[in-house]
C-alpha cells in the first residue's frame, strides 16, 4: 500500500477506534476491539494482538489470527525486546532476528508496539505479524503507536 494511502487508512481507523473506545469497557475489551478492527482493515496483517505482562511473564491477550503462543519465553523474541527497550521494534525478516519466537512459521515480518496503561505504566505490547517479508515501515510504526495511545488516553467513558 502506498504511504499516503496507508497514512489515510490509519487516520480513519484511529478515528473509528476513538469513537468505539469512548464507550464503556475495560482494557481487555478495548484491546479486543483494536485487534479486531486492525486485523480486518489492514491488508497483510496475518496475526494481530496483544501480549500482556503478568508479573514477570508475557502472556497472550486479545488477538485475531491463527493460534498464538500462550506464554513467551522470558527475554527472548521481538515482544520482549520491545518491553525491554520500551520502544517499538520493526523487524523486516523475523528469521534474521536473534531469538525470534516462531508461534507460526508462516510469519515473515513483525512490528511490536509497547502498550501503557492510563497511568503510563508499561503493561504489554501490540504485536502484528505478516506473511510477507518487509511488510511494515515507519508509517505503520507511527500509525500503530497513535492507535495504541488510545488505550492510555482515557479508559473511562465520555460523559
PyMOL commands that set and color helices and strands:
alter all, ss='L'
color gray80, all
select helices_A, chain A and resi 3-21+27-41+77-85+94-96+138-153
alter helices_A, ss='H'
color red, helices_A
select strands_A, chain A and resi 47-54+57-64+71-72+89-91+109-116+122-130
alter strands_A, ss='S'
color yellow, strands_A
deselect
rebuild
show_as cartoon
